[in-house]
């Protein structure tokens, strides 16, 4: 049985050390820009996406270090998305992980530029750090990341999320938003880990199915937490989704049904990797943690 707390702590330490290395001050980069980037990245995040990348690599018998550049690239993209999501023109949040958001701590213009820089640096990190992976596979994985982060993925999901504010939503609309806004990047994290680890076609397919189920379960759990957990737990203001008229599972089906849906998605994801054996136990434990945090 895996000790999840220890596993998460060890892998987070590994990711943080690599992020510190790849985000070392670049020659010619304005110091205040670098400060804002580091403020955003080293803000106490759980590093779920990069840890999933490493865990997926381990699950297929791969060398963990080969997945590390992709893990860091995905975390940089995730962080940039949070910086931009918090802006006054978007969700207008002033608290993230229990401290002022980047545009509050610095200013709005620098927050935008820090997000831009993090997104750009992510692809440098993936390209420069993936020398140990087959070039053709590396190009494929970079394309996976770009697709998940772009217009058909995370950014498109954010647009759909904004357009759905204060409308009468149904489950199909909420799922469509979540699959793009959150699931796409989280599923890409798992796909990149599998690819960097040299997964067979069968294992790659199973992990993609697992990633899709887990990514949606993750956002459903987040919706439940936003609706029910105090700021001390979420690090954000309570009930921000309801306040902004967001299309969420609790808003459409209620908290209890949302919790049931999250558990159903968990079962689906675990079923996809049932044949993996003990090598996938960290993935299973993380999936359970993601859903059970919502109660």
VOLOGU-816714 format. One line per field, with one value per residue: residue in one letter; y negated, z negated, x of N, C-alpha, C in turn. Coordinates in steps of 0.2 Angstrom, whole numbers, plus 2048, in hexadecimal, padded with zeros to 3 digits. Example, Ala and Ser with C-alpha at 12.3 -4.5 7.8 and 13.67 -1.06 7.14 Angstrom:
REM residues 2
res	c(A  S)
nv	c(81C  80B)
nw	c(7D9  7DD)
nu	c(842  840)
cav	c(816  805)
caw	c(7D9  7DC)
cau	c(83E  844)
cv	c(810  800)
cw	c(7D9  7D9)
cu	c(842  840)
//
This chain:
REM residues 295
res	c(X  X  X  X  X  X  X  X  X  X  X  X  X  X  X  X  X  X  X  X  X  X  X  X  X  X  X  X  X  X  X  X  X  X  X  X  X  X  X  X  X  X  X  X  X  X  X  X  X  X  X  X  X  X  X  X  X  X  X  X  X  X  X  X  X  X  X  X  X  X  X  X  X  X  X  X  X  X  X  X  X  X  X  X  X  X  X  X  X  X  X  X  X  X  X  X  X  X  X  X  X  X  X  X  X  X  X  X  X  X  X  X  X  X  X  X  X  X  X  X  X  X  X  X  X  X  X  X  X  X  X  X  X  X  X  X  X  X  X  X  X  X  X  X  X  X  X  X  X  X  X  X  X  X  X  X  X  X  X  X  X  X  X  X  X  X  X  X  X  X  X  X  X  X  X  X  X  X  X  X  X  X  X  X  X  X  X  X  X  X  X  X  X  X  X  X  X  X  X  X  X  X  X  X  X  X  X  X  X  X  X  X  X  X  X  X  X  X  X  X  X  X  X  X  X  X  X  X  X  X  X  X  X  X  X  X  X  X  X  X  X  X  X  X  X  X  X  X  X  X  X  X  X  X  X  X  X  X  X  X  X  X  X  X  X  X  X  X  X  X  X  X  X  X  X  X  X  X  X  X  X  X  X  X  X  X  X  X  X  X  X  X  X  X  X)
nv	c(806  7F5  7E7  7D9  7CB  7CA  7CE  7C4  7B9  7BB  7BC  7AF  7A7  7AB  7A6  798  795  796  78D  781  781  780  774  76B  75B  753  74D  73C  73B  732  72E  72D  733  740  742  741  74C  757  755  759  766  76D  76E  777  781  791  799  7A3  7A6  7A7  7B1  7BC  7BE  7C3  7CE  7D6  7D9  7E1  7EB  7F2  7F8  7EF  7E4  7D8  7CB  7C8  7C3  7B8  7AB  7A8  7A9  79E  794  795  791  783  77E  781  778  76C  76B  769  75D  754  758  752  745  734  732  73F  74B  743  744  742  74A  758  768  764  758  747  745  745  739  731  730  72B  723  721  720  726  733  738  739  741  74D  74F  751  75D  766  766  76A  777  77F  77E  784  792  795  793  79B  7A8  7B1  7BE  7C6  7CE  7C5  7C4  7C8  7BE  7B3  7B6  7B6  7A9  7A3  7A9  7A2  795  796  799  78E  783  77B  785  78B  788  779  777  77D  774  768  76D  76F  762  75D  764  75F  75B  761  76C  77B  78D  79E  7A3  797  793  79D  79D  791  793  79E  798  78D  792  7A0  7A3  79E  7A5  7B2  7B3  7B2  7BE  7C6  7C1  7C6  7D4  7D5  7D0  7DA  7E4  7EC  7FA  7FC  801  7FE  7F0  7ED  7F1  7E9  7DC  7DD  7DE  7D2  7C9  7CC  7C9  7BB  7B5  7B9  7B2  7A5  7A4  7A7  79C  792  796  794  786  782  786  787  77F  76F  772  77E  77F  774  769  75D  761  769  762  767  768  75B  754  75A  766  774  782  793  795  78A  78E  79B  79D  79F  7AC  7B5  7B1  7B5  7C3  7C5  7C2  7CD  7D7  7D4  7D6  7E4  7E8  7E4  7EB  7F8  7F8  7FA  805  811  80E  811  810  806  7FB  7F6  7EA  7E1  7E5  7E2  7D4  7D1  7D5  7CC  7C0  7C0  7C3  7B8  7B0  7B5)
nw	c(800  805  7FD  7FE  7FA  7F8  805  80D  807  809  817  81B  815  81E  82A  827  825  832  839  833  838  846  846  843  842  852  85E  861  85E  857  845  83D  844  844  836  835  83C  835  829  82C  830  825  81A  811  817  81A  824  82B  839  83F  837  83A  847  845  83E  847  850  848  846  852  853  856  856  84A  84A  858  85A  853  859  861  857  84F  859  85B  84E  84E  858  853  848  84E  853  848  843  84D  84D  840  842  843  84E  851  846  83B  82E  81E  815  814  811  803  803  809  81A  82A  832  828  81E  826  834  840  84E  84D  848  853  85C  855  855  863  865  85E  865  871  86D  869  874  879  86E  870  87D  87C  871  874  87A  877  87C  88A  899  8A2  89A  890  897  89A  88D  889  892  88D  880  885  88C  881  87A  881  88D  88F  884  874  874  87D  875  86A  870  874  867  862  86A  866  85A  84F  856  85A  857  85C  858  863  869  85E  85D  869  869  85E  862  86C  865  859  859  865  864  859  85C  867  860  85A  866  86B  862  864  871  871  869  871  875  87A  887  883  875  875  87A  870  866  86B  86A  85D  859  85F  857  84A  84B  84D  841  838  83A  837  82A  825  828  81E  813  814  812  805  7FC  7EF  7F0  7EB  7EE  7FC  801  807  80A  802  80B  818  825  825  823  82E  837  83E  849  841  83A  82D  82E  838  835  828  818  812  81C  825  81E  81F  82D  82E  827  82F  83B  836  834  841  847  83F  843  850  84E  848  84B  84A  83E  830  834  837  82C  825  82E  82C  81F  81E  826  81E  813  81A  81C  810  808  809  801)
nu	c(804  803  80B  803  805  813  817  812  818  826  827  822  82C  836  831  830  83E  843  83B  840  84D  84A  844  84E  855  855  861  85F  852  845  846  83B  831  835  834  826  822  828  821  815  816  81D  813  80D  806  7FF  805  7FF  7FD  80A  80F  806  80B  818  814  80D  817  81F  815  815  821  82C  83A  83B  841  841  834  833  836  82A  821  824  822  814  810  814  80C  7FF  800  801  7F5  7ED  7F1  7EC  7DF  7DB  7DB  7D3  7CB  7C7  7C4  7C5  7CC  7D2  7DA  7E4  7E8  7E9  7F0  7F3  7EE  7F8  7F6  7F2  7FC  806  804  7F7  7FB  808  805  7FE  809  812  80B  80A  818  81B  813  81A  827  824  824  831  837  832  837  845  849  846  84F  852  848  841  842  837  82C  82D  829  81C  817  818  80F  804  803  801  7F5  7EC  7ED  7E9  7DD  7D3  7D4  7D8  7D8  7CD  7C4  7C3  7BE  7B1  7AD  7AC  7A2  797  793  787  77C  76F  775  778  77C  784  789  791  79A  7A0  7A7  7B0  7B7  7C0  7C5  7CC  7CE  7D5  7E2  7E7  7E5  7EE  7FA  7FB  7FB  807  811  80F  813  821  826  826  81B  811  805  7F9  7F9  7FB  7EF  7E6  7EA  7E7  7D9  7D7  7DD  7D3  7C8  7CC  7D0  7C4  7BD  7C5  7C2  7B4  7B5  7BC  7B2  7A9  7B0  7B1  7A5  7A2  7AC  7B7  7C0  7CD  7D0  7CF  7D6  7D1  7C4  7B5  7A8  7A9  7A6  798  795  799  791  795  795  794  795  78F  786  77E  779  779  782  784  781  78B  796  793  795  7A2  7A8  7A4  7AB  7B7  7B7  7B6  7C2  7CC  7C9  7CE  7DB  7DD  7E4  7F1  7F9  804  80C  805  7FF  802  7FB  7EE  7EC  7ED  7E3  7D8  7DA  7D8  7CA  7C4  7C7  7BD  7B3)
cav	c(800  7EF  7E1  7D4  7C5  7CB  7CE  7BD  7B4  7BD  7BA  7A8  7A5  7AC  7A1  791  794  795  786  77C  781  77E  76D  767  754  753  746  737  73B  72D  732  72D  738  746  742  743  753  75B  754  75D  76E  76F  76B  77C  786  798  79C  7A9  7A8  7AA  7B8  7C1  7BF  7C7  7D5  7D9  7DB  7E7  7F0  7F6  7FA  7EA  7E0  7D2  7C5  7C6  7C0  7B2  7A4  7A8  7A8  797  790  795  78D  77C  77D  780  772  766  76A  767  756  751  759  74E  73E  730  733  746  74D  73D  747  73F  74F  75E  76C  761  752  743  747  742  732  72D  730  727  71F  724  721  72B  739  73B  73A  747  753  750  754  764  76A  767  76E  77E  783  77E  78A  798  796  794  7A0  7AF  7B4  7C5  7C9  7CE  7BE  7C4  7C8  7B8  7AE  7B8  7B4  7A2  7A2  7AB  79D  78F  797  799  787  77E  779  78B  78E  783  772  777  77E  76E  764  770  76E  75B  75C  768  75C  758  764  773  781  793  7A2  7A3  791  792  7A2  79A  78C  796  7A2  794  788  795  7A7  7A3  79E  7AA  7B9  7B2  7B3  7C6  7C8  7C0  7CA  7DA  7D4  7CF  7E0  7EA  7F0  7FE  7F9  803  7FA  7E9  7EC  7F2  7E3  7D7  7DE  7DC  7CA  7C5  7CC  7C5  7B4  7B2  7BA  7AD  79E  7A5  7A7  795  78F  798  790  77F  781  789  787  778  76C  775  785  77D  76E  764  75A  766  768  75E  769  766  753  752  75D  76A  77A  788  799  793  785  791  7A1  79D  7A1  7B3  7B8  7AF  7BA  7CA  7C5  7C2  7D4  7DB  7D3  7DA  7EB  7E9  7E3  7F1  7FE  7F8  7FC  80B  816  80C  814  80C  800  7F5  7F5  7E3  7DE  7E7  7DF  7CD  7D0  7D5  7C6  7BA  7C0  7C4  7B2  7AC  7B8)
caw	c(800  805  7F8  803  7F8  7F9  80C  80F  805  80D  81F  81B  814  824  82F  825  826  839  83A  830  83D  84D  846  841  846  859  85F  865  85C  851  83F  83A  848  841  830  835  83E  82F  824  82E  830  81E  816  80D  81A  818  829  82D  840  841  833  83E  84D  843  83C  84D  853  844  847  858  852  859  852  848  84D  85F  85A  84F  85D  863  850  84E  85E  859  848  850  85C  84E  844  852  854  841  843  851  84A  83B  844  842  854  851  840  836  827  81A  811  817  80C  7FD  803  80F  821  82D  833  822  81B  82B  837  845  854  84C  848  85A  85F  852  858  86A  865  85B  86A  876  86A  869  87B  879  86A  873  882  87A  86C  876  87E  876  87F  891  89C  8A5  894  88D  89B  899  886  889  895  888  87C  888  88D  87B  877  886  88F  88F  87D  86E  876  87F  86F  866  874  873  860  861  86E  863  854  84E  85B  858  85A  85B  857  869  86A  859  85E  86F  866  859  866  86F  861  854  85B  86B  862  854  860  86B  85B  85A  86D  86C  85E  867  877  86F  866  877  874  87F  88A  87E  86E  877  87B  86A  862  86E  868  856  858  860  851  844  84C  84C  83A  835  83B  833  823  824  828  818  80E  814  80F  7FE  7F7  7ED  7F3  7E8  7F2  804  802  80B  807  802  810  81D  82B  825  823  835  83C  842  84A  83E  839  827  830  83C  832  820  815  811  823  828  81B  822  834  82D  825  835  840  833  836  848  848  83C  847  856  84D  843  84D  849  839  82B  836  838  825  824  832  829  818  820  829  818  810  81D  81B  808  804  809  7FC)
cau	c(800  807  80A  802  808  81A  818  811  81E  82C  826  821  833  83A  82F  832  845  844  838  845  852  849  842  853  855  858  864  85B  84B  844  846  834  82D  837  831  81F  822  829  81C  80F  818  81E  80E  80A  802  800  808  7FB  7FE  811  810  803  80F  81D  811  80B  81D  820  810  817  828  830  83F  837  844  83F  82E  834  835  823  81D  825  81F  80D  80E  814  805  7FA  801  800  7ED  7EA  7F3  7E8  7D8  7DA  7DB  7CD  7C7  7C5  7C0  7C6  7CD  7D8  7DD  7E6  7EC  7EA  7F4  7F1  7F0  7FE  7F5  7F1  803  80B  7FF  7F3  7FF  80E  802  7FD  80F  815  807  80D  81F  81A  811  81F  82C  822  826  838  839  831  83B  84C  84A  844  854  853  842  841  840  830  828  82D  825  815  815  818  809  7FE  802  7FF  7EE  7E9  7ED  7E7  7D6  7CF  7D5  7D8  7D6  7C7  7BF  7C3  7B9  7AB  7AB  7AA  79C  792  792  780  778  76C  779  776  782  787  78D  796  79F  7A4  7AC  7B5  7BC  7C5  7C9  7D0  7CF  7DA  7E9  7E8  7E6  7F4  7FF  7FB  7FD  80E  814  80F  817  828  828  826  815  80E  7FF  7F3  7FA  7FA  7E7  7E3  7EC  7E3  7D2  7D8  7DE  7CD  7C3  7CF  7D0  7BD  7BC  7C9  7BE  7AE  7B7  7BD  7AC  7A5  7B3  7B0  79E  7A0  7B2  7B9  7C6  7D3  7D1  7D0  7DB  7CE  7BE  7AF  7A2  7AB  7A3  791  795  79A  78C  798  792  797  791  78B  781  779  776  77A  789  783  781  791  79A  792  798  7AA  7AA  7A3  7B0  7BD  7B7  7B8  7CA  7CF  7C7  7D2  7E2  7DD  7E9  7F8  7FC  806  810  800  7FC  802  7F6  7E8  7EC  7EC  7DC  7D3  7DB  7D4  7C3  7C2  7C8  7B6  7AE)
cv	c(7FA  7EA  7DB  7CD  7C5  7CA  7C7  7B8  7B5  7BA  7B2  7A5  7A5  7A7  79A  790  793  78F  781  77C  77E  777  769  760  755  74C  742  736  736  731  732  732  73F  747  744  74A  758  75B  759  764  770  76C  771  780  78D  79C  7A3  7AB  7AA  7B0  7BD  7C3  7C4  7CE  7D9  7DC  7E1  7ED  7F5  7F8  7F5  7E7  7D9  7CB  7C3  7C3  7B9  7AB  7A3  7A6  7A0  792  78F  791  785  77A  77C  77A  76C  765  768  75F  752  752  754  746  73A  732  73A  747  748  740  744  743  755  762  768  75A  74E  746  743  73A  72E  72B  72B  722  723  726  726  732  73C  73D  740  74D  754  753  75B  768  76C  76B  775  782  783  784  791  79A  797  799  7A7  7B3  7BC  7C9  7C9  7C8  7BE  7C4  7C2  7B3  7B0  7B6  7AD  7A0  7A4  7A5  797  790  796  792  782  77D  77F  78E  789  77C  772  778  778  769  767  76F  767  75A  760  765  759  75B  76A  778  788  797  7A2  79D  791  797  7A0  795  78F  79B  79E  790  78C  79C  7A7  7A3  7A3  7B1  7B8  7B3  7BB  7C9  7C7  7C4  7D1  7DA  7D4  7D6  7E6  7EE  7F4  7FA  7FB  7FF  7F3  7E8  7EC  7EB  7DD  7D7  7DC  7D5  7C6  7C6  7C9  7BE  7B1  7B3  7B4  7A6  79F  7A4  79F  791  790  794  789  77D  782  788  780  776  770  77B  783  778  769  762  760  764  763  760  767  75E  751  755  762  771  780  78E  798  78F  789  797  7A2  7A0  7A9  7B7  7B7  7B4  7C1  7CA  7C5  7C9  7D8  7DA  7D6  7E1  7ED  7E9  7E9  7F7  7FE  7FA  802  810  814  80F  80E  806  7FA  7F4  7ED  7DF  7DF  7E3  7D7  7CC  7D0  7CF  7C0  7BA  7C0  7BD  7AE  7AF  7BD)
cw	c(800  800  7FD  801  7FA  801  80F  80D  808  814  81F  81A  81B  82A  82D  826  82E  83B  838  835  843  84C  843  845  84D  85A  863  862  856  84B  83C  83E  845  83A  830  837  839  82A  826  82E  829  819  811  810  819  81E  82C  835  842  83D  837  844  84B  841  842  850  84F  845  84D  858  855  854  850  84A  854  85F  857  853  85F  85C  84F  853  85D  853  84A  854  857  84A  847  852  84D  841  847  84F  844  83C  844  849  855  84B  83A  82F  824  816  815  813  806  7FD  809  816  824  82F  82D  81F  820  82E  83D  84B  853  84B  84E  85D  85C  854  85F  86A  863  861  86F  873  86A  86F  87B  874  86D  878  880  875  86E  87B  87D  879  886  894  89E  89F  891  891  89A  892  886  88C  891  883  87F  88A  887  878  87B  887  88E  888  878  86F  878  87A  86B  86A  873  86B  85F  865  86B  85C  854  854  858  85B  858  85A  85D  86A  865  85B  864  86D  862  85D  86A  86A  85C  857  860  868  85D  857  864  866  85A  860  86E  868  861  86D  876  86C  86B  876  87A  881  885  878  870  877  874  865  864  86B  860  855  85A  85A  84B  845  84B  844  836  834  837  82C  821  824  821  812  80E  811  808  7F9  7F5  7F0  7F1  7EB  7F9  805  806  807  807  807  815  824  82B  826  82A  83A  840  843  847  83C  833  829  834  839  82B  81E  814  817  826  825  81E  829  833  82C  82B  83A  83D  835  83D  84A  845  840  84D  855  848  845  84C  843  834  82E  837  831  824  828  82E  822  819  822  823  814  813  81C  814  805  804  805  7FF)
cu	c(804  806  809  805  80F  81B  817  816  824  82C  825  828  837  838  831  83A  846  841  83D  84B  850  846  848  853  858  85B  860  854  84A  843  83F  82F  82F  834  82A  81E  823  824  816  810  819  819  80A  806  804  804  805  7FD  805  812  80C  807  815  81A  80F  811  81F  81C  812  81E  82D  835  83C  83A  842  838  82E  833  82E  81F  81E  822  817  80B  80F  80E  800  7FA  7FF  7F8  7EA  7EB  7EE  7E0  7D6  7D9  7D4  7C8  7C5  7C1  7C1  7C7  7D3  7DC  7DE  7EA  7EE  7EE  7F1  7F3  7F5  7FC  7F3  7F8  807  806  7FC  7F8  805  80B  801  804  813  811  80A  814  81F  818  816  825  82B  825  82D  83A  838  835  843  84E  848  848  854  84D  843  83E  839  82B  827  829  81E  813  814  811  803  7FD  7FF  7F7  7EA  7E8  7EA  7DF  7D1  7CF  7D3  7D5  7CF  7C2  7BE  7BE  7B2  7A8  7A9  7A3  796  790  78A  77B  775  770  776  77D  787  78C  793  79C  7A4  7A9  7B2  7BA  7C1  7C9  7CD  7D2  7D5  7E1  7EB  7E9  7EC  7FA  800  7FE  805  813  815  814  81F  82A  828  821  813  807  7F9  7F4  7F9  7F2  7E4  7E4  7E8  7DC  7D2  7D9  7D7  7C8  7C6  7CE  7C9  7BB  7BF  7C5  7B8  7B0  7B9  7B7  7A8  7A9  7B2  7A9  79D  7A6  7B4  7BF  7CD  7D5  7D3  7D5  7D8  7C7  7B9  7AA  7A3  7A7  79C  790  795  796  78F  794  796  792  78D  785  77C  775  776  780  789  784  788  796  799  795  79F  7AC  7A9  7A8  7B7  7BD  7B9  7BF  7CE  7CF  7CC  7D9  7E2  7E2  7F0  7FC  7FF  80A  80B  7FD  7FC  7FC  7EF  7E7  7EA  7E5  7D7  7D4  7D7  7CD  7C1  7C3  7C1  7B1  7AA)
//
